[in-house]
Amino acid sequence: MTHYQFLEPLTFKNGLILKNRIVMSPMTTMTSFYNGMVTSDEIHYYQTRAAGPGLVITGVANVSASGKGFEGELSVASDDMIPGLTQLAQAIHQNGTKAILQIFHAGRKTNQQILRGTQPVSASAIAASYPADSETPRALSVEEIQSIIADFAAATQRAITAGFDGVELHGANTYLLQQFFSENSNQRTDAWGGSFEKRLHFPLAVINAVHQAIENATSRPFALGYRISPEEIETPGIRLADSLAFVDQIKTKVDYIHLSMGSYQRTSLNDQTNNQTLLSQFAAHTKGVVPLIGIGAVTTPTDAQAVLADGAELVALGRELLREPQWVQKVTAGDLGAIRTQMSPLDMDELAIPSVMQTYLRTSFYQVMNFTDDSTNQVNYQNTLAPMEGFEKKL
C-alpha cells in the first residue's frame, strides 16, 4: 500500500495533536437558525464527515450582531449559543478528530436586509467593488473597533466553554479583518489606517485579544489559526508582497496559517511574470515556524501529496468531502476506486447535505462541484478568484 505523508500525525507547538494532516475546510452551509443557533441538520452534516480528517473547521460564526454576513450563518455572539455549539463540537469529536470554530465579522460584506435595517460597518465608508449592488458601510468609531475586538475575545471564550480545540480568525474573503488590512477598504487617517503598519493594527489587536482570552480561560492546548487571502484584484488593493509581509508579522503569534484559494496550483493573479505557486511562496515564509494549510481543488491523494510537496504541512479538502465524506477512510484502506469524485444531485440527501446548502451548490457552485449532470467545462479557479473567496455575493 502506498505511504501517504498526509496520513501522518502533526503536533502543534502548543501540544495539540492531529491524528493526520487532512483538514475539512470551512464551508458555508447556510443552515443555522435565524439567530445563528445550531440546527440538527448542521450537526448531522458535520457528524457524517468528522471521523476521517484530523481537523474539522466549521463554517464561519459571527462574533457580534453587526457582523452577520448571510442568512443561515452560525453565531457565537452570545452565551445562548453555547449549548448548540457544544453539541457541534461533540459531533465533530469522532475517532479523535479535532474541532476548530471559525469566527469572523463580515464588515461591509453584508446588507441592511440581513442586518434587519442596520447599516453595515467597516474600516471606512467605502462600498465593496463587487457585487455591483454593495451597500456603502458606515466607518467604525474607535470605541466600536475596541468593542468588536472584545467580541472576538468573548467568542473565543465561548468556543473554549463549548469544547472546541481552537478558533480560526477568518481574515480572508474580503471580510472585516481583511477590510482593515486592505488599502482598498481602509482609508482611515487615524491609528487604525493609512500606512501598512497602521492597517495591521486591527488584526494584530484581535490576535492579541484572542491570545489573552485563551490564556485566561483554559490550560489545555487550544489552537489559534488565521485565514488569509493572498491577493485582491482591485487597485489599490492587497498584493502578494503585502500578504507575505503580513504573514511575517503574525507567524509567531498563531498556531497555523490557512490560505484561501480556489486552486492549490494558483499563481499570482496580478503579476503574470511570477510563475511560482502562491502556496510555495507562502511556505518559504512559514517553513519551520508555523504550519501552513494548503487548499484548493484537492480531489485525489495525488493532489494532497502535491500540496505537501509544495511546502504545506496540512491539506484542506472542501468540495471533495462534500462528495466523499469517507475520503480519509477509503484512502487509508487502499480503496481508492471507491472514492467519489463526482456527485449526483440525487445523492445529496444521502450525503447529509442540508437542503438549503443543496440549492447553494446547484447555483453558485454548480460548475465546480463535478455534478454528474453537468456537461460544461469544470472551472478550477487556477487563474481567477472563486465564489468562496468573496467574489460573488452569497445567496
Salt bridges, closest charged atoms under 4 A:
GLU8 OE2 - HIS3 NE2 2.76
GLU71 OE1 - LYS68 NZ 3.07
GLU71 OE2 - ARG116 NH1 2.86
ASP79 OD1 - ARG158 NE 2.85
ASP133 OD2 - LYS393 NZ 3.47
GLU144 OE1 - ARG138 NH1 2.96
ASP165 OD2 - HIS93 NE2 2.62
GLU168 OE1 - HIS258 ND1 2.95
ASP190 OD2 - ARG188 NH2 2.78
ASP248 OD1 - LYS251 NZ 3.12
ASP248 OD1 - HIS285 ND1 2.92
GLU313 OE2 - LYS287 NZ 3.02
GLU320 OE1 - ARG323 NH2 2.95
GLU324 OE1 - LYS330 NZ 2.91
ASP347 OD2 - ARG340 NH1 3.31
GLU350 OE2 - ARG340 NH2 3.43
ASP373 OD2 - ARG362 NH2 2.82
GLU389 OE1 - ARG266 NH1 2.94
